[in-house]
């Protein structure tokens, strides 16, 4: 679809913008040595996250694997959707968390895992649950874990470069503005202040684009956008009523979840990795050519 193609182009453009920001930051620091060190460190940090993202995310939610005998309806829905896309069956997990939420993780379809909380299983009907699972499988099929890992690597490089600039300025490592090898004190200050903010904003934009794309792709997989729209309404109410604590492990996992697990408001809402729920619902209703009752 046109919107899906546009989302892909916008994500590629945002990744390109992150890469350009790294080149500018490297020039401001005045040498390739620091840039190389930062890039290697970022690759190592995010490489671990990429290959072990499933274990990290599942552990943060205390999720346990479930068999077909233990969760026959959940297993049947996922098996049907995976078969319709000619994709491998992912591993299934259930988290004891009563907040209604779900997420998918794994670096590719053969290493994927889908997790539902007890809360989501208790409040959604079968059609709504199928819509949510279609969304999660779309993340896997769209290779969103790879995209978020690349974005995370690039953002980490910028963060490391800004810290290097900060400590360089703090301990007298800055260069004068006429130094051919560096960007001067003003450039270093801009990198320290604006670099991390710009990286976070771009990474947030990428995450939001992938959520919209997964909503659209998931609705196409299930053929029922209104079921997902109805589920999102319930999930928004449920997550706001029972927000999760913002511990480090849950913050690191939150971008994977279908609904923002934290109570958003003010600046927190502005910088959320999830797009506004009303916009997501409106997109799904537009796909279906109708509106749900409020």
C-alpha positions, 0 to 999 in steps of 0.5 A: 500500500502507498502508506506502507511504502511511505513509512519505509521511505521515511524510516530510511530517511530518518536512519540517513539523518542519524548517520549524517548527524554522526558525520557532523559530530565526528567533524566537530570533534576533529578526528576519526579516532574518536568516531571509530572508538564510539562506533565500535563501542556502539556496535558491541553494545547494540550487538548484544541487544540485537542477538539477546533482545528476546531474552532481555525483553522476556526476562523483564516481563517475567514471561514464561513459555506456554505450550499448545495445551496450556494456551490452545486459543492463543496458539491457534490464532498465532499458528493460523496467522503465521501459516497465512503468511508462510512464516515459521511459528514463533515461540509463545510466552505469557507474562503474569503482569495484569496490565494489558499489553503484548510484544514481539521480539527476536531478530528474525522470523525463525528466532521470534517470540510473541508475549501476551500479558495475563491482563490482555488475555483477560480483557480482549475477545478473540477477534481483538486478540487476533488483531493484536497478534497480527500487529505483533507478527507484523513487527517480526515480518517487517524486521523491526528488531533489526531496524530498531537495533540499527537506529539504536547503534547510530544513536549510541554513537552520537551519545558517546561522541557527545560525552567525549566532547563533554569530557574533552571540554571539561578537562581542557581538551577542546580546540580553538575555533580556528583549528582546522581539525576541529569544530571549535568550542561552539561546535563542541557545545552544540554537540554536547547539548543538542546531539543527544536530544537530536538522536533521541528525537530521530530514534523516537520518530523511527519507533513511531513510524514502525508502530504505524506500519505494524498497525497497517501491516497487521490489519492487512494480515488479519483482514480486520482493522476494526478489531485492532482499533477496538483492542487499542481502545481497551489497551489504552484505557488499561495501561493508563489505569495500571501503568508499569513502574519505570524501572531500567529494564522495563524502560529498555523494553517498552518500545517493543510493546503494542501500547505505552506501558507507562502513564504518559502526559506532558513531556513524557507524551511528547517524547514517547516511542509510541504515537498517540493512540487516537491517531493509530485508531483513526488510521485503522478506521480509515482503512476500514472506511468507518468509525467505531463508537466512542 
